[in-house]
Amino acid sequence: MNILGIAAHPDDLEIGCAGTLAKFVKQGHTVYMCHIANGNLGHKIIEPDELRDIRTKEAERAAAIIGAKAAYNGDAGDTCIEPTDRELVLRIVEIIRKTKPDLIITNNSEDYMRDHEMASEIAVNASFLATLPHIRTESPSIDKIAPVYFMDTLAGIGFQPTEYVDITDTIEIKLEALRQHESQIKWMMDHDNIDFPDMVRTCSKYRGYQCNAAYAEGFRPYLGYLRPTTTRLLP
C-alpha cells in the first residue's frame, strides 16, 4: 500500500503516528509524509524565514529515520492554514495525486489549535478533489477516494480511539524521529515547559495501557460516504 500522512506542522506526524508509519515501512509498504504549514512561527528567537528552512531540514531527517520515501511541504505559514485558500488546497491535491495513497492519516478534526483542525479539513477535502478530472494540477486525477484515519490529539485530550496500533517495536524509531525536530523540543520547553520526547513517550505508553501493549498509537476512521472499508488498513 501507499500511505500518506498529512498534518499541520513538520513534527505533528512524528507525535501522532510515527510509530505506525515506521511499522508500515517495516511491513514493506511505501510511506509519504506531508506537512501543510512550514513551521515558521515555532520559536522565540529564530526569525520565520530562517526557521522555515530549519524545520524543513528537520522534517526531512525525521522522514529518513522513519523510512518514508519523501517529506512534502505545503509551505503555508503557521496560523495560515485555510481551507478556502484554493492555491494551498491544490498543492495538497497534487501531493495526493502524486503519491496515490491507499490510506491517509491526518490530524483529528478537533484539537488544541486551529491549524490542526484546518489541516484535517483540507486533507479530507483534497482527497476527494484529487479524483475529479476537471480540477487541474500537474498530475492527472486518481480513481480512488482514499480512506482517512484521524490520529491522536496532542496529549490525547478529547480523543477516544476506536482502533489501536501496537508500536512497541517502533517506539524508539518514533522518538528518534521526533528528536530530529530540535528547534521544537527547545520551543516546547520554552513556551510550554514540557519535555517533549518524554511527553510523547508517556502518551504512547498510556495508549498502550488501553489496548494491552507496552506502547500504542490510537486512531479513528473518517466515516463519510465511500470512506469506510471492510479491510483492516492499519498495521
Secondary structure, 3 states (H helix, E strand, C coil): CEEEEEECCCCHHHHHHHHHHHHHHHCCCEEEEEEEECCCCCCCCCCHHHHHHHHHHHHHHHHHHHCCCEEEEEEECCCCCCCCCHHHHHHHHHHHHHHCCCEEEECCCCCCCHHHHHHHHHHHHHHHHCCCCCCCCCCCCCCCCCCEEEECCHHHCCCCCCEEEECCCCHHHHHHHHHCCHHHHHHHHHHHCCCHHHHHHHHHHHHHHHCCCCCEEEEEECCCCCCCCCCCCCC
